[in-house]
Amino acid sequence: MSAETDVLIVGGSVAAVRAAEAISRHAPAVRVTMVSDEPHLPYERPPLSKTALDGTLDLSALTYPSVAGLREHGVEFVTDTRVTSLDVEGRTVSTTAGDITYGAAILATGCEPIFPPMFRQLPDVFVLRRFQDAVALRAAVADRRKSVAVIGAGFIGGEFAATLATVGRPVTIVDLATKPLGRFGDPVASEYAALHRDSGVTLVLGDAVTGVEDAEAGRVLRLASGATVPADVILLGIGVRPSTGWMENSGLTLDNGVVCDSTLRAADGVYAAGDAVTWPNERFGATMRIEHWTNAAEQGRAAGINAANAVTGLAPIDCVTVPYFWSDQHGVRIQFSGFIRGDEEIVECPGPGGSLYLYAGGDTLHGVLAFERRAEFVKIRAMLRRETTVGAARDILSVGA
């Protein structure tokens, strides 16, 4: 491991890889070192919850294709090494393998899953963030006699429940909320719940898990209502928190993540990218933190350019994005683009092949969510790069009808 580098990237996520790619293209003479606590080279994480149980999780196939070229270009990948502290003034990080001095740093450590204390000492309880998590979870559910419960009705839990249902495995999703994906409105919550129920998934909503008990027929979750749910294997999908503990004494502003300006600058010579970043997105005139792959990739590119510019003396660029996510469940693609505050009018747009919802703030279009309707969604997503109207989006739907 080099003790000195021009740009240090902390983390091995998509944001980290896109940052390295951007530096390689934008400033090929700049030396880059990427340090990650993962034992593997950077790999795609979305397939961990999406890959069918009768498919194979192949780490070599998941590894980002650009990694080989980046290594040839001179990017140094340091794996199985944890960064423990950051000295902003001294432009140095401490790691479990020694100190590294940098010209500019990019922090891309993302988020860590929430793992409540009641589950920590129990066997066959999993979160799903890393390759080894997915391997262990898939091994646990390989025994078809074991019951499976997913706690949390979000996308990670929903995707894994869908992989089980596809092969005929009973699975129950438990969530304290009465409406899954409730922030997207009642129509979306109802459609999402129906998608799971119609595919054979049992939903238990509006009930809290209060304990885990061993019963005669196997392990169960005890709920606040007094009901029980079979749970020999448990997947926790109840949310994440920014992985910023190692930054606490750095002097960086930490508030629901690493607080950055519009260029993703957190401090002099320090940039951040990915799920742990809170930044002002000028496209929507709002400060936000987004936990989705596409945003992390876009921020990684911007942070890479800006870190290289900091080293070479060029001006930074703003990071302006339109948030986007997708999820494949039960053979249906769910997509969202935009930014909603929660007070929008939801405009249902019936049509063949799926459902589509527009989120309106007056006549201004704030976002779009679709179950399938892929071609129409792509067109409206493109419109959202600039401020546009609900009427303009509806005109596109009318043309496609």
Secondary structure, DSSP 8 states (H G I E B T S, - for coil): --SEEEEEEE--SHHHHHHHHHHHHH-TTS-EEEE-SSSS--B--THHHHS-TTS---HHHHB-THHHHHHHHT-EEE-S--EEEEETTTTEEEETTEEEEEEEEEE---EEE---GGGTT-TTEE--SSHHHHHHHHHHTTSTTS-EEEE--SHHHHHHHHHHHHTT---EEEESSSSTTGGG-HHHHHHHHHHHHHTT-EEEES--EEEEEEETTEEEEEETTS-EEE-SEEEE-S-EEE--GGGTTS---BSSSEE--TT-EEETTEEE-STTEEEEETTTTEEE---SHHHHHHHHHHHHHHHHHHHHT----------EEEEEETTEEEEEEE---S--EEEE--BTTEEEEEEEETTEEEEEEEEE-HHHHHHHHHHTTS--BHHHHHHHHHHH-
